[in-house]
Amino acid sequence: MNKKTVFIDLDGTIVYDIHTVIESSWTALHKLKEAGHELFVCTGRNKPLVNSLFKDFFDNGIYCAGALVEVNGKRVIDEYFREEELKELDDFAHSRGAIRSLMGEERIWSEGWIQEFFNRRARERGEDEDNSLQTYRGEKVYKADVRFRYEEEEAYRKAVKEMNTERFTFSEYLADVHMGRCIETSRKGVSKGSSIRWLSEMGLFDMKDTIGIGDSLNDLEMLKTCAYGIAMGNGEEELKKKADMITDRIEDDGFYKAFE
């Protein structure tokens, strides 16, 4: 088989419950590397959140849903929000009763009930850093999440319809009882798929030799862009419709089985 470039989503694909890497996924990752394939982590997380689980395993990363990209330690894409764009998202969220999370290169700043959730998780890991929005001081923001509580489905659906697509790229994220319903937002034109196209245009790989695997709607452009797209069995139904292959669920070793 020709050398492939594989783009790998994390949460819901090889990471279960935010902080647990499925053991069989580790096995598959090592086998892919040993076989000579090029691996890109392709995630909504920033680099520190990836390294907290994988340390230096990945040489290449598409972070923050495509807004920040590094290849062999060199930054090649750096698409952060401008001040006026963040102000527009702030007004959009608060006028609809939603809250925000802002993702920077090193930190996440949040407010309201999702900040309380993140604080609990931090304490479980022995951390005590307060990353509330009140501590934000104008650092670069690469991804902004507009969040509703899980039970606020009607308000969430209305906000999705009203999102201004002229200024932003956005996708719906899998609803979660603890983390609510999320509209994941990037600058216009920025996505996992756009970053893959840019990297291909830089001559880093041939698009015909690309594989993407994921579970959420923010993986849709990735699957549509790659030559071969794999959806997890636990993934969104719309994503599965666009996939070339549907593997088993994450907890049933879906990642390993897909590449086996």
DRENDO-1510 file (C-alpha; in Angstrom, 1 decimal, always signed):
<recs>
REC; n; res; u; v; w
REC; 1; MET; +0.0; +0.0; +0.0 .
REC; 2; ASN; +1.2; +3.5; -0.8 .
REC; 3; LYS; +2.2; +5.8; +2.1 .
REC; 4; LYS; -0.9; +7.5; +3.4 .
REC; 5; THR; -1.4; +10.8; +5.2 .
REC; 6; VAL; -4.0; +10.1; +8.0 .
REC; 7; PHE; -6.0; +12.9; +9.7 .
REC; 8; ILE; -7.3; +11.8; +13.0 .
REC; 9; ASP; -10.0; +13.4; +15.1 .
REC; 10; LEU; -9.6; +12.9; +18.9 .
REC; 11; ASP; -12.8; +13.2; +21.0 .
REC; 12; GLY; -15.3; +10.6; +20.1 .
REC; 13; THR; -12.8; +8.9; +17.7 .
REC; 14; ILE; -9.9; +7.8; +19.9 .
REC; 15; VAL; -10.5; +9.7; +23.1 .
REC; 16; TYR; -13.4; +8.6; +25.2 .
REC; 17; ASP; -15.0; +10.8; +28.0 .
REC; 18; ILE; -12.6; +13.7; +27.3 .
REC; 19; HIS; -9.5; +12.2; +29.0 .
REC; 20; THR; -9.3; +8.4; +28.2 .
REC; 21; VAL; -7.5; +7.2; +25.1 .
REC; 22; ILE; -8.9; +3.8; +24.0 .
REC; 23; GLU; -6.2; +1.2; +24.4 .
REC; 24; SER; -6.8; -0.4; +21.0 .
REC; 25; SER; -6.4; +3.1; +19.4 .
REC; 26; TRP; -3.0; +3.4; +20.8 .
REC; 27; THR; -2.1; +0.0; +19.2 .
REC; 28; ALA; -3.4; +1.2; +15.9 .
REC; 29; LEU; -1.6; +4.5; +16.1 .
REC; 30; HIS; +1.7; +2.8; +16.7 .
REC; 31; LYS; +1.1; +0.3; +13.9 .
REC; 32; LEU; +0.3; +3.1; +11.4 .
REC; 33; LYS; +3.5; +4.9; +12.3 .
REC; 34; GLU; +5.6; +1.7; +12.1 .
REC; 35; ALA; +4.1; +1.1; +8.6 .
REC; 36; GLY; +5.4; +4.5; +7.5 .
REC; 37; HIS; +2.2; +6.5; +7.3 .
REC; 38; GLU; +2.2; +10.2; +8.1 .
REC; 39; LEU; -0.2; +11.0; +11.0 .
REC; 40; PHE; -1.8; +14.4; +11.7 .
REC; 41; VAL; -3.9; +15.0; +14.8 .
REC; 42; CYS; -6.9; +16.9; +13.5 .
REC; 43; THR; -8.9; +18.3; +16.4 .
REC; 44; GLY; -10.8; +21.1; +18.0 .
REC; 45; ARG; -8.4; +21.0; +21.0 .
REC; 46; ASN; -5.4; +23.2; +21.3 .
REC; 47; LYS; -1.9; +21.8; +21.5 .
REC; 48; PRO; -1.5; +21.6; +25.3 .
REC; 49; LEU; -4.8; +19.7; +25.5 .
REC; 50; VAL; -3.5; +17.2; +22.9 .
REC; 51; ASN; -0.1; +16.9; +24.6 .
REC; 52; SER; -1.8; +16.2; +28.0 .
REC; 53; LEU; -2.9; +12.9; +26.5 .
REC; 54; PHE; -0.3; +12.1; +23.8 .
REC; 55; LYS; +2.8; +14.0; +24.8 .
REC; 56; ASP; +5.0; +14.2; +21.7 .
REC; 57; PHE; +3.5; +11.3; +19.8 .
REC; 58; PHE; +2.2; +13.5; +17.0 .
REC; 59; ASP; +4.8; +15.4; +14.9 .
REC; 60; ASN; +2.0; +17.3; +13.0 .
REC; 61; GLY; -1.1; +18.9; +14.2 .
REC; 62; ILE; -4.3; +20.6; +13.0 .
REC; 63; TYR; -5.5; +22.3; +16.1 .
REC; 64; CYS; -8.4; +24.5; +17.1 .
REC; 65; ALA; -10.6; +23.1; +14.4 .
REC; 66; GLY; -8.2; +24.1; +11.6 .
REC; 67; ALA; -7.2; +27.6; +12.8 .
REC; 68; LEU; -3.7; +26.7; +14.0 .
REC; 69; VAL; -1.5; +24.2; +12.2 .
REC; 70; GLU; +2.0; +23.0; +12.9 .
REC; 71; VAL; +4.2; +20.7; +10.7 .
REC; 72; ASN; +7.3; +19.2; +12.4 .
REC; 73; GLY; +7.2; +22.0; +15.0 .
REC; 74; LYS; +6.8; +24.8; +12.5 .
REC; 75; ARG; +3.6; +26.9; +12.4 .
REC; 76; VAL; +2.2; +27.1; +8.9 .
REC; 77; ILE; -1.4; +28.3; +9.5 .
REC; 78; ASP; -2.3; +31.0; +12.1 .
REC; 79; GLU; -6.0; +32.1; +11.7 .
REC; 80; TYR; -7.2; +33.9; +14.9 .
REC; 81; PHE; -10.2; +36.0; +15.5 .
REC; 82; ARG; -10.0; +39.7; +15.2 .
REC; 83; GLU; -11.3; +41.9; +18.1 .
REC; 84; GLU; -14.5; +43.0; +16.2 .
REC; 85; GLU; -15.3; +39.4; +15.4 .
REC; 86; LEU; -15.1; +38.3; +19.0 .
REC; 87; LYS; -17.4; +41.3; +19.9 .
REC; 88; GLU; -19.9; +40.1; +17.4 .
REC; 89; LEU; -19.9; +36.6; +18.8 .
REC; 90; ASP; -20.2; +38.0; +22.3 .
REC; 91; ASP; -23.3; +40.0; +21.3 .
REC; 92; PHE; -24.7; +37.0; +19.5 .
REC; 93; ALA; -24.3; +34.6; +22.4 .
REC; 94; HIS; -25.6; +36.9; +25.2 .
REC; 95; SER; -28.6; +38.1; +23.2 .
REC; 96; ARG; -29.7; +34.5; +23.0 .
REC; 97; GLY; -29.0; +33.5; +26.5 .
REC; 98; ALA; -26.0; +31.4; +25.6 .
REC; 99; ILE; -22.5; +31.4; +27.1 .
REC; 100; ARG; -19.0; +31.4; +25.5 .
REC; 101; SER; -15.8; +29.5; +25.6 .
REC; 102; LEU; -12.7; +31.0; +23.9 .
REC; 103; MET; -9.8; +28.8; +22.9 .
REC; 104; GLY; -6.3; +30.3; +22.7 .
REC; 105; GLU; -3.0; +28.7; +21.9 .
REC; 106; GLU; -2.3; +27.7; +25.5 .
REC; 107; ARG; -5.6; +28.3; +27.4 .
REC; 108; ILE; -9.4; +28.2; +27.3 .
REC; 109; TRP; -11.4; +31.0; +28.9 .
REC; 110; SER; -15.0; +30.2; +29.8 .
REC; 111; GLU; -18.0; +31.6; +31.7 .
REC; 112; GLY; -21.1; +30.5; +33.6 .
REC; 113; TRP; -22.0; +26.9; +34.0 .
REC; 114; ILE; -19.4; +25.5; +31.6 .
REC; 115; GLN; -16.7; +27.2; +33.6 .
REC; 116; GLU; -18.0; +25.5; +36.7 .
REC; 117; PHE; -17.8; +22.2; +34.9 .
REC; 118; PHE; -14.2; +22.9; +33.7 .
REC; 119; ASN; -13.3; +23.8; +37.3 .
REC; 120; ARG; -14.6; +20.5; +38.6 .
REC; 121; ARG; -12.6; +18.6; +36.0 .
REC; 122; ALA; -9.5; +20.6; +36.8 .
REC; 123; ARG; -9.8; +19.8; +40.5 .
REC; 124; GLU; -10.1; +16.1; +39.6 .
REC; 125; ARG; -6.8; +16.4; +37.8 .
REC; 126; GLY; -5.2; +18.2; +40.7 .
REC; 127; GLU; -5.2; +21.6; +38.9 .
REC; 128; ASP; -6.5; +24.9; +40.3 .
REC; 129; GLU; -5.9; +27.4; +37.5 .
REC; 130; ASP; -8.9; +29.8; +37.0 .
REC; 131; ASN; -9.5; +30.3; +33.3 .
REC; 132; SER; -12.7; +32.3; +33.6 .
REC; 133; LEU; -13.5; +34.9; +30.9 .
REC; 134; GLN; -12.7; +37.6; +33.5 .
REC; 135; THR; -9.0; +36.6; +33.2 .
REC; 136; TYR; -8.9; +37.0; +29.4 .
REC; 137; ARG; -6.6; +39.9; +28.4 .
REC; 138; GLY; -6.8; +40.1; +24.7 .
REC; 139; GLU; -4.7; +37.0; +23.8 .
REC; 140; LYS; -5.2; +35.4; +20.3 .
REC; 141; VAL; -8.4; +33.3; +20.1 .
REC; 142; TYR; -8.5; +30.6; +17.5 .
REC; 143; LYS; -11.9; +29.0; +18.3 .
REC; 144; ALA; -15.0; +30.2; +20.0 .
REC; 145; ASP; -17.8; +28.0; +21.3 .
REC; 146; VAL; -21.4; +29.3; +21.8 .
REC; 147; ARG; -23.0; +27.0; +24.3 .
REC; 148; PHE; -26.5; +26.3; +25.6 .
REC; 149; ARG; -27.5; +23.9; +28.4 .
REC; 150; TYR; -28.4; +20.4; +27.2 .
REC; 151; GLU; -32.2; +21.0; +27.9 .
REC; 152; GLU; -32.2; +24.2; +25.9 .
REC; 153; GLU; -32.6; +22.5; +22.6 .
REC; 154; GLU; -35.2; +24.9; +21.1 .
REC; 155; ALA; -33.1; +28.0; +21.8 .
REC; 156; TYR; -30.0; +26.2; +20.5 .
REC; 157; ARG; -31.7; +25.2; +17.2 .
REC; 158; LYS; -33.0; +28.7; +16.7 .
REC; 159; ALA; -29.4; +30.1; +17.3 .
REC; 160; VAL; -28.0; +27.6; +14.7 .
REC; 161; LYS; -30.5; +29.0; +12.1 .
REC; 162; GLU; -29.6; +32.6; +13.0 .
REC; 163; MET; -25.8; +32.2; +13.0 .
REC; 164; ASN; -24.3; +34.8; +10.6 .
REC; 165; THR; -22.5; +32.6; +8.1 .
REC; 166; GLU; -21.1; +35.7; +6.2 .
REC; 167; ARG; -18.5; +36.2; +9.0 .
REC; 168; PHE; -17.9; +32.8; +10.5 .
REC; 169; THR; -17.5; +29.1; +9.8 .
REC; 170; PHE; -19.5; +27.1; +12.3 .
REC; 171; SER; -20.6; +23.6; +13.0 .
REC; 172; GLU; -22.8; +21.8; +15.6 .
REC; 173; TYR; -21.1; +19.6; +18.1 .
REC; 174; LEU; -22.4; +16.4; +19.5 .
REC; 175; ALA; -24.8; +17.3; +22.4 .
REC; 176; ASP; -23.6; +16.2; +25.9 .
REC; 177; VAL; -25.5; +16.3; +29.2 .
REC; 178; HIS; -22.5; +17.8; +31.0 .
REC; 179; MET; -21.1; +20.1; +28.3 .
REC; 180; GLY; -24.4; +21.1; +26.7 .
REC; 181; ARG; -25.1; +22.0; +23.1 .
REC; 182; CYS; -22.3; +23.7; +21.3 .
REC; 183; ILE; -21.9; +25.8; +18.2 .
REC; 184; GLU; -18.2; +25.6; +17.4 .
REC; 185; THR; -17.1; +28.8; +15.6 .
REC; 186; SER; -14.0; +29.8; +13.6 .
REC; 187; ARG; -13.1; +32.6; +11.2 .
REC; 188; LYS; -14.8; +32.5; +7.8 .
REC; 189; GLY; -13.3; +29.8; +5.6 .
REC; 190; VAL; -11.4; +28.1; +8.4 .
REC; 191; SER; -12.1; +24.4; +9.0 .
REC; 192; LYS; -10.3; +21.1; +9.3 .
REC; 193; GLY; -10.9; +20.6; +5.6 .
REC; 194; SER; -9.5; +24.0; +4.5 .
REC; 195; SER; -6.3; +23.3; +6.5 .
REC; 196; ILE; -5.9; +19.9; +4.7 .
REC; 197; ARG; -6.3; +21.6; +1.4 .
REC; 198; TRP; -3.8; +24.3; +2.2 .
REC; 199; LEU; -1.3; +21.7; +3.4 .
REC; 200; SER; -1.7; +19.8; +0.1 .
REC; 201; GLU; -1.2; +23.0; -1.9 .
REC; 202; MET; +2.1; +23.5; +0.0 .
REC; 203; GLY; +3.2; +20.1; -1.5 .
REC; 204; LEU; +3.3; +18.2; +1.8 .
REC; 205; PHE; +1.3; +15.3; +0.4 .
REC; 206; ASP; -0.8; +14.2; -2.5 .
REC; 207; MET; -4.6; +14.5; -1.8 .
REC; 208; LYS; -5.3; +11.2; -3.4 .
REC; 209; ASP; -3.3; +9.5; -0.6 .
REC; 210; THR; -5.3; +11.1; +2.3 .
REC; 211; ILE; -7.6; +9.4; +4.8 .
REC; 212; GLY; -9.7; +11.2; +7.4 .
REC; 213; ILE; -11.5; +9.7; +10.4 .
REC; 214; GLY; -13.9; +11.4; +12.8 .
REC; 215; ASP; -17.3; +11.5; +14.5 .
REC; 216; SER; -18.7; +15.0; +14.7 .
REC; 217; LEU; -20.0; +17.6; +12.2 .
REC; 218; ASN; -16.8; +19.6; +12.6 .
REC; 219; ASP; -15.2; +16.6; +10.9 .
REC; 220; LEU; -17.5; +16.9; +7.9 .
REC; 221; GLU; -15.2; +19.1; +5.8 .
REC; 222; MET; -12.3; +16.8; +6.7 .
REC; 223; LEU; -14.1; +13.7; +5.4 .
REC; 224; LYS; -15.3; +15.5; +2.2 .
REC; 225; THR; -11.8; +16.8; +1.5 .
REC; 226; CYS; -9.8; +13.6; +2.1 .
REC; 227; ALA; -9.7; +11.0; -0.6 .
REC; 228; TYR; -11.2; +8.4; +1.8 .
REC; 229; GLY; -13.4; +9.3; +4.8 .
REC; 230; ILE; -14.2; +7.1; +7.8 .
REC; 231; ALA; -17.0; +7.9; +10.2 .
REC; 232; MET; -17.2; +6.4; +13.7 .
REC; 233; GLY; -20.2; +4.2; +14.6 .
REC; 234; ASN; -21.0; +6.6; +17.4 .
REC; 235; GLY; -20.8; +9.6; +14.9 .
REC; 236; GLU; -23.4; +12.0; +13.7 .
REC; 237; GLU; -25.8; +10.6; +11.1 .
REC; 238; GLU; -25.1; +13.4; +8.6 .
REC; 239; LEU; -21.4; +12.6; +8.8 .
REC; 240; LYS; -22.0; +8.9; +8.2 .
REC; 241; LYS; -23.9; +9.8; +5.0 .
REC; 242; LYS; -20.7; +11.4; +3.6 .
REC; 243; ALA; -18.3; +8.7; +4.7 .
REC; 244; ASP; -16.8; +6.0; +2.5 .
REC; 245; MET; -16.8; +3.7; +5.4 .
REC; 246; ILE; -18.5; +3.5; +8.8 .
REC; 247; THR; -16.6; +1.6; +11.5 .
REC; 248; ASP; -17.7; +0.5; +14.9 .
REC; 249; ARG; -18.2; +2.7; +17.9 .
REC; 250; ILE; -15.3; +4.1; +19.8 .
REC; 251; GLU; -15.8; +1.9; +22.8 .
REC; 252; ASP; -16.0; -1.1; +20.5 .
REC; 253; ASP; -12.5; -0.5; +19.1 .
REC; 254; GLY; -13.8; +1.3; +16.0 .
REC; 255; PHE; -10.6; +3.1; +15.2 .
REC; 256; TYR; -8.5; +0.0; +15.3 .
REC; 257; LYS; -11.0; -2.0; +13.2 .
REC; 258; ALA; -11.1; +0.7; +10.6 .
REC; 259; PHE; -7.4; +0.5; +9.9 .
REC; 260; GLU; -7.1; -3.2; +10.5 .
</recs>
